[in-house]
């Protein structure tokens, strides 16, 4: 993989965790607004929730794309030991946006030396 592709992959890998953090902050803000309002305006709440849908959809599509990329890379990467491939794949499926940045740092990032990790 070329260096510009690795950098782009790294930036895309950060998108799901960043969106999740922003989603939590946004939801806390909406809940706080609802709890402190003298009357509940359902239209306003729905409008606030709609503002989350498009970024959430885009992030979901990016996450699915990243999952496919990381599953393929873990399967084909000669540096990943045979027993570790299955573990990485299961981690991508069940804990994707937490596992993908870890895998990126260990196996992909562009400033990493191009030598295989020595087995213990």
C-alpha positions in Angstrom: 0.0 0.0 0.0 1.4 3.4 -0.9 2.0 6.1 1.6 -0.9 8.5 0.5 -3.3 5.5 0.6 -2.1 4.7 4.1 -2.6 8.3 5.3 -6.1 8.4 3.8 -6.9 5.0 5.4 -5.7 6.4 8.8 -7.9 9.5 8.5 -10.9 7.4 7.6 -10.2 5.0 10.5 -10.5 8.0 12.9 -13.9 9.0 11.5 -16.1 6.4 13.4 -14.6 7.0 16.9 -14.7 10.7 16.3 -18.4 10.6 15.2 -19.3 8.4 18.1 -17.7 10.9 20.6 -19.6 13.8 18.9 -22.8 11.8 18.9 -22.5 11.3 22.7 -21.9 15.0 23.2 -24.8 15.9 20.9 -27.2 13.5 22.6 -26.3 14.8 26.0 -26.9 18.4 24.7 -30.3 17.4 23.3 -31.3 15.6 26.6 -30.2 18.6 28.6 -32.2 20.9 26.4 -35.3 18.8 26.7 -34.9 18.5 30.5 -34.5 22.2 31.1 -37.2 23.3 28.7 -40.5 24.5 30.3 -42.5 22.8 27.5 -41.5 20.0 25.2 -41.6 20.9 21.6 -41.6 17.6 19.7 -40.9 19.2 16.3 -37.8 20.8 17.7 -36.6 17.5 19.2 -37.2 15.7 15.9 -35.3 18.4 14.0 -32.4 17.9 16.4 -32.4 14.2 15.9 -32.6 14.5 12.1 -29.3 16.6 12.2 -27.6 13.4 13.4 -29.0 11.0 10.8 -27.0 12.0 7.7 -23.6 12.1 9.4 -24.5 8.8 11.1 -25.4 7.2 7.8 -22.2 8.4 6.2 -20.2 7.1 9.2 -22.0 3.7 9.0 -21.1 3.4 5.3 -17.5 4.4 5.9 -17.3 1.8 8.8 -18.6 -1.0 6.6 -16.1 0.0 3.9 -13.3 0.1 6.5 -14.3 -3.3 7.9 -14.0 -4.8 4.4 -10.6 -3.2 3.9 -9.3 -4.3 7.3 -10.6 -7.9 6.9 -8.9 -8.2 3.5 -5.7 -6.7 4.9 -5.6 -9.0 7.9 -6.2 -12.0 5.7 -3.5 -11.1 3.2 -0.9 -9.4 5.5 2.1 -11.8 5.9 3.1 -10.0 9.1 -0.1 -11.2 10.9 0.5 -14.7 12.3 -1.8 -17.4 11.2 -3.6 -17.7 14.6 -3.8 -14.0 14.9 -5.7 -13.6 11.6 -8.9 -15.1 13.0 -8.6 -13.1 16.2 -8.1 -9.8 14.3 -11.1 -10.6 12.0 -13.4 -11.4 15.0 -12.2 -8.2 16.7 -13.0 -6.2 13.5 -16.5 -7.6 13.3 -17.4 -7.3 17.0 -15.3 -4.2 18.1 -14.6 -2.5 14.8 -14.1 1.1 15.5 -12.0 0.4 18.6 -9.9 -2.4 16.9 -9.3 -0.7 13.5 -7.1 2.1 14.9 -5.0 -0.4 16.9 -4.5 -2.6 13.8 -3.6 0.5 11.8 -0.9 1.6 14.3 0.6 -1.9 14.5 0.5 -3.0 10.9 -0.2 -0.2 8.4 0.8 3.3 9.4 3.1 4.9 6.9 5.9 5.8 9.2 6.4 2.2 10.3 9.5 0.5 9.1 8.9 -2.0 6.3 10.2 -4.9 8.2 8.1 -7.7 9.6 7.4 -7.9 13.3 9.7 -10.5 14.9 7.9 -13.4 16.4 8.7 -14.2 20.0 
